[in-house]
């Protein structure tokens, strides 16, 4: 496992590094209209404690964004820098996000994986997420 610290995303200080990470993550993440500074600010107004960053040596090496609507959770933008993959960073981010979602009373969460992202599908299945159809995964958090 890579030695990392997990913390909450800080806007605007972390924004540029996060976008660079997402843009370099390959086909699994698309940077789009919901990733503009204005949209990120809106997300942070709702639940800033669910936007997490993994750091190692002062460098942002991973992110995950969670959402909770009061009933169900959603996971977005799990990304790990290529040089740090397969070292437990994604699992540390997901474990912390799931812990925080449970703490809010979330009993089930969902995420979307592009159908051509086989590595991501296998990863999510390995940590207990069930594939519901071509792109949708779910996990009971209770």
C-alpha positions, -999 to 999 in steps of 0.1 A, spaced: 0 0 0 11 35 -8 14 57 23 -13 83 19 -33 108 38 -69 113 31 -84 147 35 -113 168 23 -110 187 -9 -102 224 -5 -115 249 -30 -99 267 -48 -65 254 -38 -71 218 -50 -91 226 -81 -64 227 -107 -46 196 -95 -79 177 -93 -88 186 -129 -53 176 -141 -57 142 -123 -91 136 -139 -79 146 -174 -49 122 -171 -70 93 -157 -79 78 -191 -112 69 -205 -129 63 -171 -134 99 -162 -148 126 -184 -142 162 -173 -174 180 -182 -199 207 -174 -203 195 -138 -166 200 -132 -164 237 -137 -153 259 -108 -189 271 -103 -203 235 -102 -176 223 -79 -184 252 -55 -221 241 -56 -211 206 -48 -190 218 -18 -219 238 -5 -240 206 -2 -216 181 13 -179 191 14 -171 162 36 -178 138 7 -152 152 -17 -119 135 -7 -83 138 -18 -55 113 -13 -20 128 -9 14 114 -8 45 135 -3 25 166 -7 11 156 -41 -25 149 -49 -25 113 -61 -62 105 -59 -98 118 -56 -133 106 -50 -165 126 -49 -195 113 -31 -230 127 -29 -259 120 -6 -294 131 -13 -308 121 20 -318 87 7 -291 73 -16 -254 79 -21 -236 84 -54 -199 80 -62 -181 101 -89 -146 107 -101 -126 80 -83 -92 86 -98 -57 76 -89 -26 89 -106 -11 62 -129 22 60 -109 2 51 -77 -23 26 -90 -27 -9 -76 -12 2 -43 -44 5 -22 -50 43 -28 -84 38 -44 -95 14 -17 -85 38 10 -105 66 -7 -135 43 -11 -134 30 24 -134 65 38 -161 76 15 -183 47 24 -177 53 61 -188 89 57 -219 80 37 -229 54 64 -224 81 90 -249 103 72 -274 74 73 -269 62 37 -278 26 33 -273 21 -4 -250 38 -30 -246 38 -67 -219 45 -93 -216 45 -130 -188 28 -149 -183 31 -187 -189 -3 -202 -155 -4 -218 -137 3 -185 -132 -34 -176 -105 -27 -150 -128 -4 -130 -157 -29 -132 -134 -57 -118 -121 -33 -91 -156 -23 -79 -167 -59 -79 -136 -68 -58 -147 -43 -31 -182 -55 -28 -201 -35 -55 -227 -54 -76 -231 -47 -113 -268 -41 -120 -266 -36 -157 -241 -25 -184 -229 5 -165 -246 8 -131 -232 -6 -98 -247 -6 -63 -236 -15 -28 -255 -18 4 -237 2 31 -254 -14 61 
